[in-house]
Amino acid sequence: MSSLRRFHGQRFADGVGEVVESEENFKIELDVSHFRPEELKVNVVENELVVEGKHEEKSDKYGK
């Protein structure tokens, strides 16, 4: 079984993303709406895709 087949239709924790497969390829859809492009890093490490996002939470005048 290929690695792709193992992840077919798998959802990520808390509905953050999903693997979508077609006849020709597959894609990983992730909700990164809270990040700017410069806050995201995508790498392949030891044959695994690693997506990292890092940003500082800013609080409003009420501390939220």
MOTA-V616599 format. One record per residue. N is the residue number from 1. RES is the residue in three letters. PHI is phi in radians with two decimals (* if undefined). PSI is psi as a letter, one per 30 degrees, with the letter a starting at -180 (none if undefined). BURIAL is 1 if it has 9 or more other ideal C-beta (glycine too) atoms within 8 Angstrom, else 0. Layout:
BEGIN
N	RES	PHI	PSI	BURIAL
N	RES	PHI	PSI	BURIAL
END
This chain:
BEGIN
1	MET	*	k	0
2	SER	-1.32	l	0
3	SER	-1.05	e	0
4	LEU	-1.05	e	0
5	ARG	-1.09	e	0
6	ARG	-1.13	f	0
7	PHE	-1.76	g	1
8	HIS	-0.95	j	1
9	GLY	1.28	g	0
10	GLN	-1.21	k	0
11	ARG	-1.81	l	0
12	PHE	-1.57	l	1
13	ALA	-0.94	k	0
14	ASP	1.00	g	0
15	GLY	1.18	g	0
16	VAL	-1.18	e	0
17	GLY	-2.82	l	1
18	GLU	-2.70	k	1
19	VAL	-1.64	k	1
20	VAL	-2.08	k	1
21	GLU	-2.02	k	0
22	SER	-2.16	a	0
23	GLU	-1.08	e	0
24	GLU	-1.65	f	0
25	ASN	-2.80	a	0
26	PHE	-2.45	l	1
27	LYS	-2.43	l	0
28	ILE	-1.96	j	1
29	GLU	-1.79	k	0
30	LEU	-2.19	k	0
31	ASP	-1.46	j	0
32	VAL	-2.05	g	0
33	SER	-1.09	f	0
34	HIS	-1.62	g	0
35	PHE	-2.10	k	1
36	ARG	-1.49	l	0
37	PRO	-0.92	e	0
38	GLU	-1.26	f	0
39	GLU	-1.62	f	0
40	LEU	-1.90	k	1
41	LYS	-2.37	k	0
42	VAL	-2.14	k	0
43	ASN	-2.46	l	0
44	VAL	-1.96	k	0
45	VAL	-2.18	k	0
46	GLU	0.84	h	0
47	ASN	1.20	g	0
48	GLU	-2.15	k	0
49	LEU	-1.41	k	0
50	VAL	-2.11	k	1
51	VAL	-2.04	k	1
52	GLU	-2.13	k	0
53	GLY	-2.31	k	1
54	LYS	-2.50	k	0
55	HIS	-2.73	l	0
56	GLU	-1.55	k	0
57	GLU	-1.35	k	0
58	LYS	-1.86	k	0
59	SER	-1.66	k	0
60	ASP	-1.45	a	0
61	LYS	-1.14	f	0
62	TYR	-1.72	g	0
63	GLY	1.42	g	0
64	LYS	-1.78	none	0
END
